[in-house]
Amino acid sequence: MPKVEIAPLEPFAVDVPTAAKLLRVSERSVWTLLKENLLPSVSIGGSRRIPIDALRLLAKVGTAAKP
């Protein structure tokens, strides 16, 4: 039987430190964007998660629309 390779899944959302690394900004900058409602997020299990799509939009147009 041939071996089937499965591509790794991309995360739907990431934590603040990961978002900062992806955007190449400081964690403080990400927290500021969250506080000013310029970047949407959700709270899961007591930790803040930022949707990957919101990071893409922020990188593309400069601000992410609030859902």
Beta strands, then each sheet from edge to edge (+ up, - down):
strand 1: 13-14
strand 2: 42-44
strand 3: 47-51
sheet 1: 1+ 3- 2+
end
